[in-house]
Amino acid sequence: MNAKTKALFEARAKIMKALAHPTRLFIIHELSRKQRCVCELTEMIGADTSTVSRHLSVLKSAGIIADDKRGVQVYYNLRMPCVLNFFGCVESVIKSTAREQMELLKR
């Protein structure tokens, strides 16, 4: 594998790692609906601010979300809504796998 190909796969892996947590998936879902401040997300998730901020930092570092500072508040929005297309693909795999498992049980 050449250096350019390796760099591409490493960049993809960074994004996949950022998505690989239920709380971050919830954050993406909420930000797909509307812009949110840290305080709103903290309340919705039921975790402390530092934990939510760490999750937001991972998503921001991967380029999935962006922030907008307004005075003392920081608001986040979904920078790459195309990630939602990937979720549709993931849900298709979940449904297909579930159907296959049900077929095995019927035998």
N, C-alpha and C positions, 0 to 999 in steps of 0.2 A: 504494500500500500504506500502510495507516495504521500509526501507531507501535506499537500493540498487536500487530498481525500481524507487523511487522518484528521486534519483541522476541521473539516466539515462535519465528520462524525462526532468529534468532540463537542462541537457547537450544538449539534442535535441532542447529544446526551445531556448537556447542561440544561436545555429546555425541558427534556423529559424528566430529569431529576427534580426540576422546579415544580413540575406538575404532580410529582409522585407523593402527594400528601393530602389526605382528606380535607384538612382545614384550608389548604391553598386552593383546592378545587372548589370549596364553598366560597372562598373569597372571589375567585374568578366568576363563579355563577352570580354572585351578588353584584359585582362590578359590571357584568353584562347587562344588568337591569338598570343601574344608574350609578353615578359617581358617589363614593362614600368617604367619610372621614374615618380616621383611626378609631375615634370614640364610638362611632356607630358599629363598626366591625367588631370592636372589642366586646360591646354589649351583645351583639348577635351571636358571637362565637362562645362567649362565656369564659374567656381566658383573660389573663392580665395583659396590659398594654405592651409590655416588653415582648411577650410571646407573639402577639399579633404583629408587632413591628418587625420581628425577625422573619415571619412568614412573608410579609410585604416586601421586605428587603430582598429575599430570595427571588420572588416574582419580578421585582423591578430589575434586579441584576441580570435576569434571563431575558429582559426586554419585553415581557408579557404585559406589564402594567406601567403606568407613569404616575408621577405625583405632581401636585400643584399646591404650593404653600400659599396660604391666605392668612396673614397675621400669624397667630400661634397655632392655627389648625392646618393639618396637611390632608388634602383630599386626594383620593386615588381613583383612577379610571383605567378601563381596559384598553391598552394600547394596541393590542393585536387580537381583534375579535375573531380572526380566522381560526384561533385555537378552539372555538366552539364547534367548528366543523370536525375537528379531531374527536371531540366528545361524542358526536353523532356516530362516528366510526366505531369508537370504543363500545358504545351501547349496542351497536349491531353485532359486535363480537360477543357481548354478554348474552344477548337474546339467542344467537345461534348456538352458543355453547349450552345454554339452558335447554334448548330444544333437543340437542343431541343427548344430553344427560337424561331427559325425560324419555326419549326413545329407548335408551339402554335399560331404564327401569321397567318399561313395558314388556320387555322380552322375557 
